[in-house]
């Protein structure tokens, strides 16, 4: 390995992973669940925070103005092509900003919210079709007078207001015409997959600290597509939502069975997560890619998508991780192989490892390693201390993400200095109220409800029959809990 990059170069490359824009075609890796998620019948895509929803949404819409590149992207990742466009996100200035939407949602009724989503869908769809075909926007429907009004909705969502019955009918008629146009085009070429997909993301950024506002905003969109997903075959939707926001008990105006039948989860297995790290490392340069290939990792060049690694063998993964950290990691009385130790420490209470956590672990470990002098007889890229400290950083950031939605997650600070696992009833009692030094009171929730919600979100883990609970290793240092033998 005389031609291998030196330690500084490899640490620089590792410290840069996870920093590209969401959906960057040179670092994006299609999850295995994509085949299910991208099925035309699926409307809602659920995933834990950090599971890669925004990256997938951004990748799907990356080349919405260039169908040839979009098709090439799809084929490179083995996906069926459907023309996708950004129907709502906060990644650019084309959509209304969350700061503008918050007071709007707070001040209007549910019917107006649904009209907002209908008007914005028709506007965005026609703009996309105009770009693709060159036809005048609204040319096929008597909606020209509304064009300027809907254009203003980006800066002033109230511009449209509640639609009249006639206006609403015209909007739906416009979608019907587009659907018929796609059906005709499909019949001409003998294909069923002539379609356009509206992609929605970043919905949780609206009403970030007002759950009732966020709920009404999302519920109006889901209500619209509960109807449209059965009405249209060639106009589709992919609505990306954090799993913890998709509580069907709250969507009491929807047909629950239809909604559940049109939802899929975005989840990752451990080999895919390691492959994602390799994908992002391989994008850092030929020298880094050569270093990885020396362990048996193979890459395929895919044009504008860059270099995509094949799924590595267990042996190749082991050789790479052993060179990076060590073959066996022993910490706090535990001992396991490196390829097991990393995901075991990154799992939440639902045994999920988020891609954001995995990338963050390697990135933060490298940054910590850059801050210390190399040992005289260096033979590993990272030290165990780097890895353990990186887990603390990743865990704290994950807590911050949850706090943006559920401020009462800080009630877990009541466990500081206490030995866990602990009886569920004892934890419920401790979580009954905010801690004395809490910056502000959180909504009054009983300890049992808070505990149940924290389990659902993966911040607590049930053991055995569920009578005892534990805090996942990822959050132990953040909340300052102690460890006791789980068998005690």
N, C-alpha and C positions, 0 to 999 in steps of 0.2 A: 504493500500500500504506500510506496514511496511517492506516488503521484497524488495521493489523497489530499484534500484540502486540510489546512492546519486547523487547530482547535478554534482560533479566533474566527476564522471564516465559517466554520460549521455552526458556531454559536450565533453569529450574525444571522445566518440563514434560518436557524430555528427560532430566533427571537422575532423574526418577521412573519411567521405563519399566523394565520387568522386575522391579518390586518388588511387584506384586500377588501374591496367593496363587495357587498353581498351579491352573489350571482356572477362574480367575475369569471368569465369562461375559461380562464387559464388556471384557476384554482378550484373551481366548483367540481364536486363529485356527486353524481346522481345516486341518491339512496336506493337501496334494494326495494324499498316499499313503493318506489315511483310507479311501477306497473299498476299496482292497485290504486294509488292516489290519482293517477292521470286517466283512469278509466272514465269514459264519458258520463257514467251514471253518478259519479262521486261529485258532490257539491261542496261539502265541508271537509277541510283538511285540518286535523287536530294534531297538536304536538306540544310537548313540554317546552318551557322557555329555554331557548338555546338549542333547540333540536334541529334548526336549519330551515324553518319555514320561510323566513324572509329571503334566505339564499336561494331556495327553490323558486319562490315567487319572482325574484329578480331575474334569475336565469331564464325562466320561461318568457319573460317580457323583454329580455335584454335587446333583442333585435326586432322589436315589433314593427319598426319602420323598414326592415329589410327582410322580407320573407325568405330569400335564398339563404341568408346567414342563419335565420331561425331554423330552417329545415336542416341545414348542415349541423347545427348544434344538436338538434334532436337526434339525428341519425348517429352522430358520434357517440351518443350515450345510450343508443339502443332503444329510443323512445318513439312512439307513434307521433307524427307531427300533427299539431293543431295550432292554428294561428292564435296566439295569445296576446292580449293587450292589457295594460295597466289600468284597471277600472277604478282603483283607489289604492293609494299608498302615501307615505310621507317621504319618499325618496327624492322627489323632485318638486318643482313649483307648479306642476300642471294641475294638482289637486288642492282642494281647500285645506289650509293648515289646521292642525288640531286646536290651536289657540283660538281660531275663529269659529270652529265648529262647537266648541264647548258651550259658549253662551247661546248659540243657536239651538242646539239640542235641548238645553235646559229650558228654553222659552217657548217651544212649540209642542203641539200634540203629536201623537203617534202617526196619525194619518198624514200630516205634513212631512214627517220624517220619511215615510214610505214614498211620498211624492218626490222628495229630494232624491232618493235613490233611483227612482224611475227616470226622472229627468236627466240625472247625471249619466245613467247608463245609456240612454238614447243619444245623448250628446256625444259621449266618448265613442260609442259604436259607430255613429255616422262619421265622426272625424277620422276614424281608422279606415272605414270603407272609402271615404273620399280620397284618402292618401293612396290606397291600393288601386282604386279604379279610375281616379281622376274625375269622377262625376261630381257635380255640384252637391254640397252638403244639403240635406233635406229635399233634394230634387224630387223624390218619389212621394212625398207626403206634404200635406198642407200645414207645415210647421215653421215655415220661414219667419213669420212674425215672432216666434218664440226663440229664435236663434240668439239674438242679442241678449235676451233675458237670461237664458241659461248660461251664456258666456259670463255674465256678471256673477253667477253663483259661486265662482271660485273665491272671490273676495267678499261676497255678500250672499251667504246661503239662503237668506230670507227673500232674495230677489224674486224667486218664483212663487213663494208662498204656497198655500194649499191650492191644488189644481181644481179646476172645474171638472165636472163629469165629462164634458165634451173634450177638454184638453187631455184628460187622462186617456180617453178612448183613442184620441189621435196618436198619443205616444205609443200605446200598445199596438195600434194599427201599423205604425212605422216598424216596430219589431216584427210583426207578422209578415210584412213585406220583405224584410231582410231574411227572415227564415225561409220564405218561399223562394227567394233568390238563391240561397245556398242549396236548397233541395233541388232546384232546377239544374244548378251547376253540377251537383253530385250525380244526378241522373244522366247528364250528358257524358260524363267521363266514367260512368259505371263504378262509382266509389261512394261509400257511406261516410267517409271521414272528412268531407268538406265542412269545416266548422270554424267558428271563432269562439274563443274562450275569454271571458272577462275575469281577470285575476284581482282579488281583493286582499290587501295585507295591511298591517299596522293599525288594525281597527281598535286595538286596546290602547292606543295612544290618545284616543278621544275619551274624555272623562277619566283621565289617569288616576285622579284622586277622588272621583265621585262615581262609585259603582253603579248607582241608579241611572246616571247619565249614560255611562258606557253601555249598560244593559239595554236601554231603550234604543240607542243608536244601532247596536248590532241586531237586536230583535227585529227592527224594521227591515233591515237588509235580508235577514234570513226569511222573514215573512214574504218578501217580494220573490225570492228565488225558490221558496217552497212551491209557489204557484208556477213560476216560469220553467222550472226544471222538468215539469211534466208537460208543459205546453209546447216547449221547443226541443228539437233534436239537434239542430245545427248551431244554435246559440246556447252556450254553456257558461258555467261559472265554476271557479275554484276560490273558495273563501277560506283563507288561512287564519286559524284562531288558536291561541293558547288553550290547551285542554282544560285548564282550571277556570276558564271563562265560559265554557260550554256546558252549563248545568241546565239540563232539560227541565228541571223543576221550576226554573225561572221563566222559561219560554212557554207560558201557559196558553198563548194564543195560536200556537202552531200544532200541526199534526205530528205528534212525537214519533209515531212509527215511521212516517215518511222521512223525517229528518234523520233518524237513527240509521235508516237504510241507505242514506246518501252521505254518510260520514266515514272517513278512514283516518287512521292514525299514522303519523310519521315517526317511526322508531328506527333505531340503529342497533346492530349487533356489534360486538367488540372487534371482530376482524374488519368490518367496514370502517370503524372508527380509526383503526391503525392505518387502513388504506387511505383514509382522508388525510391523515398527518403526512403520509408518504407523498400523496398528491401535491400537497402544499409545499413540502420540502423540495420535491422534484422540480417545482416551478422556479426555484431560486437560482438555477443555473446548471450548466453542463457538468461542472466539477462536483457539485453536491449530488446531482443525479448519478454520476459515476461512482461516488462513494456508496450510495445506496445499492447500486447494481452489484457492487463487490460482495454484498451479503446474499445475493440471489434474487433481489427485487428486479422485475422487468417492467419497462415502460413502453408505451406505444404513442407515437406522435399522431395527433388528430387535428392537423391544420390549425385554425384559429383557436382551437380548444387547448392547444399546448400538449404537454406530455401527461398521459393518463396511465397510472400503474395498474397492472393486472393484480388481481387479489393475490397477495403473497402467501406462500406456504407457511405453515406454522414454524417450520425450521428457519426460513428466511426472516420472519418476524423476530424470532428468538435471537438470531445472530445480530440483527440490527439493534434491538433493545439492549442486549448484553453489552455491545460496544458502546452504546450511548450511556447506560447507567451501570448495570452489573447483572449477573445472571440471577442472583437471589438477593432480595431486599429484606433486611432484618431491622425492624423498628418497634420499639416499645413492647418487646417480648413476642412480636409476631414475626413470622418468617414465611415468605412465599416467593415463587419465581416472579421475575420482573413483569412478564406479560400478564400475570394474574394480579400482581400487587397494584398496578396502576389503575385498572378499571374498578377493582374492589374498593379503592379509596375514593374514587370519583362517583360511585353510585349514590343516588338519592334513596329515600325510603321506599320507593317503588321499584328499586333495582334497575333504574334507568341511568344511562350515562349519556349526557348531552354532548353533541359535537363541540359546542362552544366550550364546555368544560375540558374536553380532551385536548383541543387546540390550545386553550389557555394554560393547561398544565405544562405542556412542552414549551410554550412561549415564555411563561414566567420562570420556569426552571432555567432556561437559557439566560434570561436577563439576570437572574441571581448569580449564575455561574460567571457571567461577564464581570460581575462586581468583586470577585475574589481572585487572588493570584493562583495560578495553576500550581499543583504540587510538583515537587522535584521529579518524581517518577510517575507522571500522569499517564493513566491508561484508560480512563473513562471520560466521556464528554461532560457528564454531570455527576455531582456528588449526591449522596443520599440526603444530605442537609438541604441541598437545592430543591430536590423533589418534595421533601416534607414541607418546606416553607412555601413552595408553589401551591400545594394543596390548600394551605391557609388562605392564600390570595384568591384562588378560584372559589373557595367556599364562601368567603365574605362577599365577593361580587355576585354570587348566586343569591345570597340573602338580600342584597341591595335590589336585585331585579324583582324579587318577590315583594319586597317592602313597597315598591312603586304601586302595587295593586292592593296589598294587604298589610297595612301598617301594623296590625296587631301581631305580626310575626315576631316582633320584639318581645312579646310576652315570654318567649323561650329563654330570655335572659334571666328569668326567675330560676332557671336550672343551673345557673353559674355556681361552681363549687360543689355541686351535688354529684353523687356517683350514680351512673346509669349502667345497665337498664334499671327501670323503676316501674312499680305498679302503675297501671293506667289510671286508677282512681287517684293516686297521689299526684300524678302529673296534671290531671284535670283540675284538682284543687289549686295547684300552683298557678295554673293558667287562667284562673277565674277572673283575675283583675290585671291591669297594667302594673308594671313594676313601679316602685315609689319614685324612681328617678326618671320615669318616662317623660320625654319632651312634651307630650300632650296626650290627653286621653283618647283612646280608640273606641269605636262604637261598642256599646255594651253587649257583649256576647258571653254566654255562659261557658265555663271551662270545658264542658263536654263537647259543645259545638266547635269551639276553637281547636280542641284536640283532634276531633274528627276531620276538620278542614286541613289541619297541618299534616295529618296522615295522607289525606287525598293528594296534597301538593308535594309529598315526598320529603317534607321537613322532619317528620318523625317516622319511625319504622315499627311495625307490629312484630312481636316475637311470638312464635308458637301459636296459641289460641287467641292471641291479641290482648291477653290480660296484662302483659308487660310490654313496655315501649322503650325504644332506644333512639338516640340521635345518630344519624349516619355519620361516618368518619369525616365526611366532607365538611360538616358543620361543627364538629366537636370544639375546635380551637376558637371559632368565632363566638360561640355561646359559653365557652369556658366550663364545659362539663367535664367530669372525671369519668374514668372507666373502671367498671368492676367486671369480674368474670360473668358472662351471660348465664352461666349455669348456677350461679349462687342463688 
